[in-house]
Amino acid sequence: MAKPKLPVDVNTNVPSIARMYDFSLGGNNNFTVDRIAAEKLNDLVPGSNIVAKQNREFLIRVTTALAQEHGIRQFLVRVCRHRGMFTRSYRRLIQTAGWSTSTTIR
């Protein structure tokens, strides 16, 4: 499979906080510069990578409670986006949280 073409305005020589966050979550929408910057941040602020994971876990807990306990079936998500590159897919949350297949994310 061919590698997807990046938008022209994505600078892979400058770290992006969205891609650093993606790296901290174990995603693959990041570049070497992002990984280096995320590791430097974790050296300066020990545990910052853990905070990113805890943030995602909190999001899953809250949205799961809304879906399972309160019957919410539609979510509007404002994702951290850097010039066409999304961080880890929110559609994956439906699978990992075991939500109803009728749940939609917009």
C-alpha positions in Angstrom: 0.0 0.0 0.0 1.3 3.4 -0.9 2.0 5.9 1.8 -0.6 8.7 1.9 0.6 12.0 0.5 1.0 14.8 3.1 -0.7 18.1 2.7 1.7 20.7 1.2 1.7 22.8 4.4 2.7 20.1 6.8 6.2 20.8 8.0 7.9 17.6 9.1 10.9 19.5 10.4 9.0 21.3 13.2 7.3 19.5 16.0 3.6 19.6 16.4 1.8 19.3 19.7 -0.9 17.2 18.1 1.6 14.7 16.7 3.6 14.7 20.0 0.3 13.8 21.7 -0.3 11.1 19.1 3.2 9.7 19.8 2.5 9.7 23.6 -0.6 7.7 23.0 1.3 5.1 20.9 -0.1 6.3 17.6 1.7 6.4 14.2 0.7 9.9 12.9 4.0 11.5 14.0 7.5 12.1 12.7 11.0 11.8 14.2 11.0 15.5 15.2 7.7 15.0 17.1 9.1 11.9 18.9 12.3 13.7 19.9 10.3 16.8 21.1 7.9 14.5 23.1 10.8 12.7 24.7 12.5 16.1 25.6 9.2 17.3 27.1 9.0 14.1 29.2 12.6 14.7 30.4 11.8 18.3 31.4 8.3 17.4 32.8 8.6 13.8 34.0 5.3 11.9 33.5 3.9 14.2 30.8 3.5 11.1 28.6 1.5 9.4 31.3 -0.7 12.5 31.6 -1.6 12.2 27.8 -2.6 8.6 28.4 -4.6 9.5 31.5 -6.3 12.2 29.5 -7.4 9.7 26.8 -8.6 7.2 29.5 -10.7 10.0 31.1 -12.3 10.8 27.8 -13.1 7.1 27.3 -14.6 6.8 30.8 -16.7 9.9 30.5 -18.0 9.2 27.0 -18.7 5.6 27.9 -20.7 6.6 30.9 -22.7 9.1 28.8 -23.4 6.4 26.2 -24.1 3.4 28.5 -25.7 5.1 31.5 -27.5 8.0 29.8 -28.2 6.7 26.3 -26.3 9.4 24.4 -25.7 8.0 20.9 -24.2 11.0 19.1 -21.0 12.8 20.0 -19.6 16.0 18.5 -15.8 15.9 18.8 -13.4 18.8 18.4 -10.2 16.9 17.8 -6.7 18.3 18.0 -5.8 18.6 14.3 -2.6 19.9 12.8 -3.0 20.9 9.1 -4.9 17.8 7.9 -3.3 15.2 10.2 -5.7 13.9 12.9 -4.4 12.3 16.1 -5.4 8.8 16.9 -8.9 8.0 15.4 -11.8 8.7 17.7 -13.8 6.1 15.8 -11.6 3.6 17.5 -13.1 4.8 20.8 -16.4 3.1 19.8 -14.6 -0.2 19.6 -12.5 0.1 22.7 -15.3 1.4 24.9 -17.8 -1.2 23.7 -20.4 1.4 22.7 -23.5 0.5 20.8 -23.0 0.3 17.0 -25.6 3.0 16.6 -23.3 5.5 18.3 -22.0 8.1 15.9 -19.1 10.6 16.2 -19.2 13.8 14.2 
